[in-house]
Amino acid sequence: MTALSLANTDHALGMTAATTDNDERSLIARIADARDTAAFERMYHDYRRRLGPFVYRMIRDPAANDEVFNDVMLAVWRNAASFTGKSKVSTWVFGIAYRQCLKHLRARRSTVELDESMHDGVDERKTIERQDLVLRAVAGLSPEQRLVIELSYFQGNTYGEIAEIAGCPENTVKTRVFHARRRLKAIMVELGEQAP
């Protein structure tokens, strides 16, 4: 099958590749101006892959993951007209997600443990144990530190984009990354792992 036929197949099945910021701006405009449900559905599915893991790593609550994700997307639907275009759409959406995660964490007011069952049945024991250790270490960070680690290392955002999402100066982001890395190193040692 050629690349062109694969692209046509994906389009025919209603699947979308990662959209560019211009595509996302068009979708947001259609949602804001015409309450276009097809545009919203496309954004919903595109962001499901990107935000699902982000939300999980932020709140560490598998039972609430879908609820928080849906709250984020509901806020996108309701507030599409408030998108000013000063940032990338993804920066705006991740900002909403971050605030929804903090809201959930405040409401829960308890520490969140890693769901050990998510690794059942996997043969690559060493890799899984290492991933588990890293996830537990990241879960031990404050929400602010978890955010900067998640967005910089897992999502690939720049410090400027993270600053916009977190609503703080870029230098604050740099400081949080510095302290988060130090804390991660200490947690890894506490957990019995040699720090990377």
Secondary structure as a PSIPRED ss2 file (coil, helix, strand):
# PSIPRED VFORMAT (PSIPRED V4.0)

   1 M C   1.000  0.000  0.000
   2 T C   1.000  0.000  0.000
   3 A H   0.000  1.000  0.000
   4 L H   0.000  1.000  0.000
   5 S H   0.000  1.000  0.000
   6 L H   0.000  1.000  0.000
   7 A H   0.000  1.000  0.000
   8 N H   0.000  1.000  0.000
   9 T H   0.000  1.000  0.000
  10 D H   0.000  1.000  0.000
  11 H H   0.000  1.000  0.000
  12 A H   0.000  1.000  0.000
  13 L C   1.000  0.000  0.000
  14 G C   1.000  0.000  0.000
  15 M C   1.000  0.000  0.000
  16 T C   1.000  0.000  0.000
  17 A C   1.000  0.000  0.000
  18 A C   1.000  0.000  0.000
  19 T C   1.000  0.000  0.000
  20 T C   1.000  0.000  0.000
  21 D H   0.000  1.000  0.000
  22 N H   0.000  1.000  0.000
  23 D H   0.000  1.000  0.000
  24 E H   0.000  1.000  0.000
  25 R H   0.000  1.000  0.000
  26 S H   0.000  1.000  0.000
  27 L H   0.000  1.000  0.000
  28 I H   0.000  1.000  0.000
  29 A H   0.000  1.000  0.000
  30 R H   0.000  1.000  0.000
  31 I H   0.000  1.000  0.000
  32 A H   0.000  1.000  0.000
  33 D H   0.000  1.000  0.000
  34 A H   0.000  1.000  0.000
  35 R C   1.000  0.000  0.000
  36 D C   1.000  0.000  0.000
  37 T H   0.000  1.000  0.000
  38 A H   0.000  1.000  0.000
  39 A H   0.000  1.000  0.000
  40 F H   0.000  1.000  0.000
  41 E H   0.000  1.000  0.000
  42 R H   0.000  1.000  0.000
  43 M H   0.000  1.000  0.000
  44 Y H   0.000  1.000  0.000
  45 H H   0.000  1.000  0.000
  46 D H   0.000  1.000  0.000
  47 Y H   0.000  1.000  0.000
  48 R H   0.000  1.000  0.000
  49 R H   0.000  1.000  0.000
  50 R H   0.000  1.000  0.000
  51 L H   0.000  1.000  0.000
  52 G H   0.000  1.000  0.000
  53 P H   0.000  1.000  0.000
  54 F H   0.000  1.000  0.000
  55 V H   0.000  1.000  0.000
  56 Y H   0.000  1.000  0.000
  57 R H   0.000  1.000  0.000
  58 M H   0.000  1.000  0.000
  59 I H   0.000  1.000  0.000
  60 R C   1.000  0.000  0.000
  61 D C   1.000  0.000  0.000
  62 P H   0.000  1.000  0.000
  63 A H   0.000  1.000  0.000
  64 A H   0.000  1.000  0.000
  65 N H   0.000  1.000  0.000
  66 D H   0.000  1.000  0.000
  67 E H   0.000  1.000  0.000
  68 V H   0.000  1.000  0.000
  69 F H   0.000  1.000  0.000
  70 N H   0.000  1.000  0.000
  71 D H   0.000  1.000  0.000
  72 V H   0.000  1.000  0.000
  73 M H   0.000  1.000  0.000
  74 L H   0.000  1.000  0.000
  75 A H   0.000  1.000  0.000
  76 V H   0.000  1.000  0.000
  77 W H   0.000  1.000  0.000
  78 R H   0.000  1.000  0.000
  79 N H   0.000  1.000  0.000
  80 A H   0.000  1.000  0.000
  81 A H   0.000  1.000  0.000
  82 S H   0.000  1.000  0.000
  83 F C   1.000  0.000  0.000
  84 T C   1.000  0.000  0.000
  85 G C   1.000  0.000  0.000
  86 K C   1.000  0.000  0.000
  87 S C   1.000  0.000  0.000
  88 K C   1.000  0.000  0.000
  89 V H   0.000  1.000  0.000
  90 S H   0.000  1.000  0.000
  91 T H   0.000  1.000  0.000
  92 W H   0.000  1.000  0.000
  93 V H   0.000  1.000  0.000
  94 F H   0.000  1.000  0.000
  95 G H   0.000  1.000  0.000
  96 I H   0.000  1.000  0.000
  97 A H   0.000  1.000  0.000
  98 Y H   0.000  1.000  0.000
  99 R H   0.000  1.000  0.000
 100 Q H   0.000  1.000  0.000
 101 C H   0.000  1.000  0.000
 102 L H   0.000  1.000  0.000
 103 K H   0.000  1.000  0.000
 104 H H   0.000  1.000  0.000
 105 L H   0.000  1.000  0.000
 106 R H   0.000  1.000  0.000
 107 A H   0.000  1.000  0.000
 108 R H   0.000  1.000  0.000
 109 R C   1.000  0.000  0.000
 110 S C   1.000  0.000  0.000
 111 T C   1.000  0.000  0.000
 112 V C   1.000  0.000  0.000
 113 E C   1.000  0.000  0.000
 114 L C   1.000  0.000  0.000
 115 D C   1.000  0.000  0.000
 116 E H   0.000  1.000  0.000
 117 S H   0.000  1.000  0.000
 118 M H   0.000  1.000  0.000
 119 H H   0.000  1.000  0.000
 120 D C   1.000  0.000  0.000
 121 G C   1.000  0.000  0.000
 122 V C   1.000  0.000  0.000
 123 D C   1.000  0.000  0.000
 124 E C   1.000  0.000  0.000
 125 R H   0.000  1.000  0.000
 126 K H   0.000  1.000  0.000
 127 T H   0.000  1.000  0.000
 128 I H   0.000  1.000  0.000
 129 E H   0.000  1.000  0.000
 130 R H   0.000  1.000  0.000
 131 Q H   0.000  1.000  0.000
 132 D H   0.000  1.000  0.000
 133 L H   0.000  1.000  0.000
 134 V H   0.000  1.000  0.000
 135 L H   0.000  1.000  0.000
 136 R H   0.000  1.000  0.000
 137 A H   0.000  1.000  0.000
 138 V H   0.000  1.000  0.000
 139 A H   0.000  1.000  0.000
 140 G C   1.000  0.000  0.000
 141 L C   1.000  0.000  0.000
 142 S C   1.000  0.000  0.000
 143 P H   0.000  1.000  0.000
 144 E H   0.000  1.000  0.000
 145 Q H   0.000  1.000  0.000
 146 R H   0.000  1.000  0.000
 147 L H   0.000  1.000  0.000
 148 V H   0.000  1.000  0.000
 149 I H   0.000  1.000  0.000
 150 E H   0.000  1.000  0.000
 151 L H   0.000  1.000  0.000
 152 S H   0.000  1.000  0.000
 153 Y H   0.000  1.000  0.000
 154 F H   0.000  1.000  0.000
 155 Q C   1.000  0.000  0.000
 156 G C   1.000  0.000  0.000
 157 N C   1.000  0.000  0.000
 158 T C   1.000  0.000  0.000
 159 Y H   0.000  1.000  0.000
 160 G H   0.000  1.000  0.000
 161 E H   0.000  1.000  0.000
 162 I H   0.000  1.000  0.000
 163 A H   0.000  1.000  0.000
 164 E H   0.000  1.000  0.000
 165 I H   0.000  1.000  0.000
 166 A H   0.000  1.000  0.000
 167 G C   1.000  0.000  0.000
 168 C C   1.000  0.000  0.000
 169 P C   1.000  0.000  0.000
 170 E H   0.000  1.000  0.000
 171 N H   0.000  1.000  0.000
 172 T H   0.000  1.000  0.000
 173 V H   0.000  1.000  0.000
 174 K H   0.000  1.000  0.000
 175 T H   0.000  1.000  0.000
 176 R H   0.000  1.000  0.000
 177 V H   0.000  1.000  0.000
 178 F H   0.000  1.000  0.000
 179 H H   0.000  1.000  0.000
 180 A H   0.000  1.000  0.000
 181 R H   0.000  1.000  0.000
 182 R H   0.000  1.000  0.000
 183 R H   0.000  1.000  0.000
 184 L H   0.000  1.000  0.000
 185 K H   0.000  1.000  0.000
 186 A H   0.000  1.000  0.000
 187 I H   0.000  1.000  0.000
 188 M H   0.000  1.000  0.000
 189 V H   0.000  1.000  0.000
 190 E H   0.000  1.000  0.000
 191 L C   1.000  0.000  0.000
 192 G C   1.000  0.000  0.000
 193 E C   1.000  0.000  0.000
 194 Q C   1.000  0.000  0.000
 195 A C   1.000  0.000  0.000
 196 P C   1.000  0.000  0.000
